[in-house]
Amino acid sequence: GLSEQSLRHSLKRSKKRLGIPPERELVLHSFKGVGIDYVYENSGHDLLAAKEQGNHKNTLTTERYMSRKINIANSAGVTMDEKIDLNPLYEATQEDFISFFENADLVTLKKFIKHLNER
């Protein structure tokens, strides 16, 4: 594996290449909260899974990390302005959508159902 020193050096080089200013104070530990949030969101809000990801003994510690929730797109000071071609959505059939949602994760299903209920 990589040593902590190697990881810190790699992060320093990456921040420089990405133009992340030093005042952002992005350190290796900054990614712990992002990982916790990611697991929490993608496990259907399973607090125990998030606690495991953070290697915490107590869920209160995990909840403190989550209360400082970071938008992953902005976590490293990099904007995610990738353009997505929406044409395939307009060309998709009802069967395509049904197939997609039958195989979607719980978080995606909940977001879609919430969207439908708010129309």
N, C-alpha and C positions, 0 to 999 in steps of 0.2 A: 504494500500500500504506500500511499504518499505520506510523507511526514507533514506535521503541522506547518513547519517552516516552508516546505515546498508549496503547500496550499496557499499560505499567506502571500508568498511571492507571486504565484500564479494569479491570485485575486488582484494584487497590486498592478500587474501587467494588464490584466483584463480591464480594470477600471480606467487605466490610462488610455487604452485602445478605444474604449467606448466613450471616452470623454466625460466620465463621471467625476464631478468636482470633489476634492478632498473634504470639503465641508459637509458632504453627505454622510461622512463617517461610516461608510459601508464596510463591515468586517465580516469574518466568517460566521460569527454568531448571528448576524442579521438574517441568515438563511434559515435558521432554526424555526422562527415564527412562520416563515413562508411555508416550510414543510409541514408544520402543524396545521396551518390553515388549509393547505392542499388536501391532506389526509381527511380532515374534518369535513370539508365540502364534498369530497369524492367518496366518502364512506356513508353518505346519507346522514351526516351530522352525528357520527358515532364518537362521543367524547372519549370513550376508552381507547379507541383506535388512535385518536389524536394524542392522548396521554402517552401511549406506547411510542408513537413517533417522536415525541419530545423527550422520551426516557425520563418521565417525571414519576415520582412516587405518589403525588397527590394531584387530583384533578383540578384543585384550586390554582395550582401553578400553571397548568395547561390553560385554564380559563383566563388567567392574566395575560398570557401570550395572545390569546384570541381577542381579547378586548383591545389590543393594539393592532388589530387586523390591518394588514397592508394589502393594497391592490397589487397583485402580482405583476401586472403590466407596468407599474411604476416603481416596483421595489428596488430596482437597480438604477433608477433615474433614466431608464430607456423607455421611450414611448413605443407602443405597439400600434403603429399606424398602417399595418399591412392591409391592403385593399383585397377584398374577397369578391369574387365573381358570383353574384347571386342568381345568374341565369339558370343553373341546374335546379334551383328551387322552383322556378316558374315552369320548368319542363318536367318536373317529377309528377308521377301519378299518385293517386290515393294509395295504391298498394305499396309504392315506395315509402311513403310516410308511415304507413302502418307497420311495415317491416322494420323501419328505422326505430320507431318507438317501442316495438316489441323487444328489441335488443338493447335499448338505451339504459343507462344507469339510472338509479333512483333519483338522483339530484336533477338530471335532465327532465325526467318525467314530471317531477314535482314542479319545476319551473314552467313547463309547458301547460300543465293543468292549471296552475295559478294564472298564467297568461289568458287561458280560455275563460276562466271564471271572472276575470277583470274586464272582459270585453263589454 
